[in-house]
Amino acid sequence: MVQEAEATALIGIDVGTTAVKAVMSDASGRRLADYAAPYATTRSEAGRVEQDPSEWWFHVDAALTQFAALGRPVAAIGITSQVNTHVFCDADHRPLRPAIVWQDVRAAEAGATLDGRISEEAKTRALGAPIPIDASHALSRMAWVAEAEPQTSARTRHVFAPKDWVIARLTGTVGADALASVGMVGTDLTYAGPILDLLPRSHELLPPLQDPRSVAGTVLAGAFAGVPVVRGTMDAWASMFGTGVARNGEAMNLSGTSEVLGLISADHHPEPGVITFPPWAGITLHAGPTQAGGASLEWLGGLMGQAAPDLAARVEGHRITRTSPLFLPHLAGERAPLWNAQARGAFAGLSSAHGPVDMIAAVMEGVAFSARLALEALERAGGRRASTVRGGGGGTSSDAWCQIRADVLGRPFERMQARDAGAVGAMVIAGVGAGLMADLANATADLVPSDRAFLPDPAGAAVADRRFALWQELYQQLKPINAALA
């Protein structure tokens, strides 16, 4: 039985914000192959952020073609993707317009109008928490398209998340999962009527829900024809499993384009700005997705003419002091726990004595502060403090940045081996869906190895505490100015 399991492969695919990443491993966790390729994102000053779904499909197909060449039997394929990115499709699953990416804020006004039509108490009753209907909410996007692009709206028959559109292409089946349907699903893991009733047509456009561990269908054509495709879920959940977090009291920090914080806790104390998911598979996840993590370093790299990893390398050995500049990473608004589309980035405390490395370190620290703000909100929601935070994603490749996180968070930061945590997590879910692993906790133990633990430096943590207080004050002081500029 062990030999059979080792001979059987699993595939995980992550349609992320900047790239498709895919991994293929055997059931013992030994990596057999991987794939990663970026695609373009179109941005405008009007807050529009869009991607071409055909580019996602090109790289998913390329990854599967590469993996098929190995000739290994595959038990299941799991898929995850960026969340609150929406694909408006016709009845044949053909996109009618570019996908609206989660960072897009053009639907903020539409969301505010919908949000104003339901009270915080009613939202809490419907969703289990007062989750805001913001610019990235599916209903906000549908309302905006109906107003701004009525012809597209009239032809739309499905509004898909990226992973569900890819699954529809692979298998011909239409579906979604409750965990990724953020702000639309109640504690019973079904669509919340009082929310969908705010935009009646949403009842017909949103796909039917399945358990993330369920088989959505089988691949229709190609080398993997007949292989089960497991429905999977959003990148935050998948990446949580991909960072080895699956048990009560464990916390994660996924560092990619944004920082996504998560805490598993059976306790629930409604906290403004926190997304608390309904219990699923014995897990209650309190989540805090921020807006700009690695994206902040990419932005600075663009200004300095260097890639983000090269910037991070320059900070090795650099110490942040009490007089180092502060940075607000709100370059495109902020999500959890502030949910402020008008927030903007800023440097403060710059002097002629500061150079490029000081600014790079300030950006990395500012991103870590946004993670701490989110984590503290999660811990209030979950009623407990995580003793360790497990980290994954490309932003954890830098030792210096991991040490900054340990100092800022004031606890050990354990980096996991896989930087493609979303794809690994999709593979974990596929392993459970295929019946190769008994449950998610066992699957994470089998498939997700640790790399290194970074311990907080007492002096660095003390400096970080003082600077975090100033950072929060800076946000509040600049809030009216940024609102006026935005």
N, C-alpha and C positions, 0 to 999 in steps of 0.2 A: 504493500500500500504506500509506503514511503517512497519507494522507487517510482511508482506510478505518479505520485504527486510531484516529485522532483522533475519528472519528464514533461509535465504539463505546465504550460506557460500562461501567464496573465498579462494583459495589456491595460495600461492606464493612459488616458489622454486628457490633457488640460488645454482648453481653448481660453488662454489668458488674455490679459489686457494688451500685452505687447507681442505675444508669441504663442504659437502652438508648441507644447512640450508633450512628449510621449515617452513612456518607459515600457520595457518588456522584461519580466523577471520570471524565474521559476517559483514554485510554491514555497521554497525555503528562503526566498528573499534575494537570491543571487541574481544580480542584474545581467541580462543577456544582451540588451541593446537599448539605445535611447535616441531621441530625435528632438531637435529644437530649431525653430526658424521663426524669425520675426515677420510682422506685416505692418502695413502703413496705417496710421491714424490721421484723419483730417480734422484740423481744429480751426476755429475762427474766433474773432474777438467777440462775437455775439454769444459766446458760450456754447457753441455747437461742437460736439465731439462725435465723429462717425467713423465706422469701419465698413469695408466691403466683405460681406459674408462669404463670397466666392473665394477670397484669400484664405479664410479659415479652412474651407473644404479642400482647397488645393494641398495644404500642409497636412491635414488629417489623412488624406488619401496617400500622400507621399510617405508619411510615417508607416502606415499599414503596408504599403508596398515594400518598404525597406525591411520591415519585420517579417513579412511573408517569405522573403528570400532566405531566412534562416531555416525554414522547413520544420519548425517546431509545432506540435499540436497545441492549440490555444483553447483553454477552458472557457474564457469569457473576456469581454472587453468592457472596461468601465470608462465613463466620460464625466468630466466636470467642466465648469467654465466660469468665467466672470459672471457676476450676478448684477441684476438691474441694468443689463444691456438687452435691448429688445429688437427683434427682427419681425417686421410686418410682412406677412406672406399671403399669397393667394391660395386658392383651394388645392393647388398642386405643389405647395410648399416653396414656390418661387418668391424670393424677396422682391418687394415692390419699391423699396427705397434702401439707402444705406442703413445699416444697423445704428441705432442711437445708443451710444456707449454710456456706461454708468456715470462718467464724469460730466456728461452733458447737463447743463443747467437751464436750457431754454424753456423747460416746462415748469419752472419754479412758480410762476404766477398761476398756471393752471392747477398745480398741486396745492397752492395756498388756498385757492377758491374751494377745491374739494375738501381740504382739511378743515376749512371754516364751517363746513356744513355738518360736521359731526363733533360732538364734545369729547373731551379727553376721557370722561367716564364711559361714554358709549364705545369709544375705541378700545378701552381696556376690557370692557365686557366682551367685545367682539374678537379681539386679538390676544387677550391675556396681558397686554402691555400697551402703553400709549404711544405706539409706533407712529411717527409722523408720516403724512402723505407729502413727500418732498418732491424735488425735481426729478429724482431717479425712480420714483414709484411707477409701476406699470400703468395705473389709472391716469396719472399725470401725463404720461407719454401718449396714451390713447386720446385723452382730451385735447392735447396739443395738436396731434395729427388731424383729428376731426376738424379743428378750427383752421389750422394753417394749410393743410393739404387734404381738402375734402374728397378729391378724386381717389387719392390713395386710401383714405379711410373707407370709402365705399367699396373698394375692391378687396379690402383686407378680410381674410377668413381665419387667420391664426396669428397670434402674437406669441412668438417663441423666445425663450432664453437661448443663447448660443448652443449649449449642449443639446437642448431638445430639438433644435433645428438640424444639427448634425445627426442626431439619432433618427430623425424623420428621413433624412437623406440615406442613411445606412440601411434602415429597416422598413421604411414606408409607414411606420406607426407614429401616431400623434399622442403626445403626453407631456407631463411635467411632474415635478415632485413637490410635496408640501413644504419642505425645508427651504427650497430655493424661491418659493413664491412669497417673498418677504412682504409683510404688511397686508397680505390678502387672505391669510389662513388663520383660523382660530385654534384654540387649544385641542380641538378634536381632530386636527390635521385635515380639515375640509375647508373649502372656500367659505369665508365669513360673509354671509349675506348682507349685513348692514354696510359693509365696505363696498362690495361689488354693486350694491344698489345705488351708490353714489353716481355710477356711470353704467346704466343698465346694459349697454351692449357688451360690456366686459364679460357677462355671463356666457355669451356665445363665442367670444374670441379667445378666451383663456383655455388652454388644453386641459383635459381630464388629469387628475392626480394619481400618481402611483407611489408606492414605497420605494425609496432609493435603492433598496437591495433587490428589488424585483427585476425580472427580465423584461425589458421593453419590447424586444423582438429579436429576430436573428438577421444577420447580415444577408442582404439579398444577392449580392454578386461579388465576384473576385475570389482571391485565394482564401479568404476567410468566410466564404458563403456558408451559412448555416450556423456560424458561431454566435452564441447568445451575447447580446448587448445589454448590460445592466444599466438601469435608468440613471443611477448616480444622483448627485446633488450639487449644490453650489460650491464654489472654490473655497469658501471659508470653512465649511464642514469637511470637505475632502482634504484640505490642507491641515486641518486639525488632526485628522487621522494620519496624514503624511508626516506630521511632526511627532507622532507617537503619543498623542493625547487622546484618551478614550475613557478615562476613569474619573470618578467624582473627586473634585479638588484640584485637578490638573489644569494648567493654563498654557496657552500658546501665544506666540507673536509671529505671525506670518509677515515677512518683509519682502514685498514685491513692489509693484507700482505704488501701492498704498500699504500702510501698516494695518493689519487686521488682528485684533486682539480677541481672544476667546477664553472663557472660563466655564468649566463643567461644575455645576452645583445643583443639587436637588432642591435647595432652598430658593425661594423666589420673593424678592422684595421689589415691587415696581419702582424703577429708577428712570427719570427722564433721560432720553437720549440713548438708552440701552435697548438693543434688540434681544428680547428673551424668547427663544423658540419654544414651541410646545414640546413636552417630553416625547422623545422618540428613541426606541431601542434601549430604554433605561437611561438615556442621557438627556439632561436639561442643559442646553447651551445658552450662555449669556454672551452676546457678541457685540463688538465695537469696531466697525469698519471706518477707518479714517480716510481722508481724501488723497493725501500726497505723502508717500514715503520715499521710495526710490525715485519717484518722479521729481522730487525736489532736487536730488543730487544730479539727475539727468539734466534738469533745467540749468543748474549751475555749471555743469560740464559744457553745455552748449555755449554759455557765455565765455567760458575760459578756453574753449577749443580742445577739451579733453574728454575722454569717455569716463563715465561714472566710476568704474573700477580703478582707473588711474588716479582719479581724485581721492578715492578712499585710501589708496596706497600711500598717498602723501601725508596722511594723518598718523600713520604708524609712528609711535614714539612721542607724539605731540600731546601736551597736557592742556586741558581746559582749566582756566583759572577764574577767579571771581571777577576779573575785569575783561574776560573774553566777550566778544559780541554775542548778542542773543538773536535768534532767528525764529520767526513765525512761519511755518511751512504751508500756510493756507493760500497757495498760489491759484487754486481754482475752487475757493470756498472750502468748507469743512463739513465732514459728516460727523460720525459719533465722536464724543457725546454732545457736540455743540449744535450740529445740524443747522449751520449758518451758511447759506449760499453766498452771502455778501462778505464773508471773511476774506481777508487778503493777506499776502505775505509781507514781511518786513524784516529788515535788519535794524537792531538798536545797539547803541553803545560803541559804534565804530569810531576809531581814532586813526590818526596817521601812523600810529605804531603797529596797526594790524595789517597783515598781509593775506595772500590767497589761502594759506593753510588755516589761518584763523577763521576765515569765512567758510571753508569746507567743513571744519570741525563744528562750527556753529550750526550749519545746515544739518549735519548728522545728529547733533544734540537736540536741535529743535524737533526733528522727526521723533527722536526717542521721548521727548517731553509729550508730544501728542499721543504716543503709545501709553505713557504713564497716566495721562489724563483719562484715556479710555479705560485702562485696566482698573484704575481706582473706582470708576463708575461701575464696572462689571463686578468688582468685589463688593460694592454696596448692594448691587442687585442680587448677588449670590449669597450674601451674608457670610463670606469667608475670605481669608487671604491665602493666595497661592504661595507655597513655600519656594517654588521654583517656576521659572517660565521657560518653556521649550520653544526654540526658534527654528524657523526654516524659511526658505525662499532665497532669492539671489542677494538680497540685502544683508544676509548673514555671512556672506563669503569673506567680508572684511573682519579680521580680528579686532581692529581698532573700534569698529562700529559695535561689535558684540560687547566689548568692554565698556563702551559708553552706555549701552543699554543696561548692563549689569549695575553700573554705578547709578544711573538714573532711576532704575526700577528698585534698587536697594535689595536685591536678592540674586541668587545664582541664575545665570542665563545659559541654558543648555542648548548648544547647537547640534542639530541632527545632521547626519551625513548627507541626506538628499537635499539639494537646492531646489529640485523640481517637486516640491511637497504636494502640490495639487495633483499632479499626475500619479505620484505614489499613492496618495489617498484614494484616487479613483480606482487604482488597482486593488487597494485594500477592500473597498466596497465590492468590487467585482469578485474578489476571492470569496467573500462571504456569500454573495449572490449566487455564485457557482457551486456553493456547498463544499469548497476546499478547506475553509476555516469555519470553526463553530460559531464565532461571534467577532465583533469588531475589536474588542480588547485583545483577544488572542491573535487576530490578524495583524494588529499594529505591532505586537510583540515579535511576531515572526518576520515582518516585512520592513520594519523601520528601525535601523540601527542609529545609535548616538555617535557623535563625533567628539565634542569637547565641551566642558563646563567652564564658563567665565564667572569668577567670583567678584563681588563688588569690592572695590578698594575703599577702606574706611574714609580716607581723606577725600578721594574723588566723590564718594557718595555724599559727604557733608557739603561739598561745594555744589553738587547737583541739587540737593534739597533747597538750598538758598536760591539758586538760580531758577529752579522750577517755580518758586513763589513769585519771583520777578517776571518770569515768562507769562504766568497767568494774569498778572497785573497788566503787563504790556498788551495782551489781547483785549482786556476790558477797556483800557485807556484808548486804544486805537479803534475800537468797535464802531463808534459813531463816525469817525473819519473814513474808515474803510467802507461803511455803508453809503456815505455820501459819494465816494469815488466810484463805487460799484454801480 
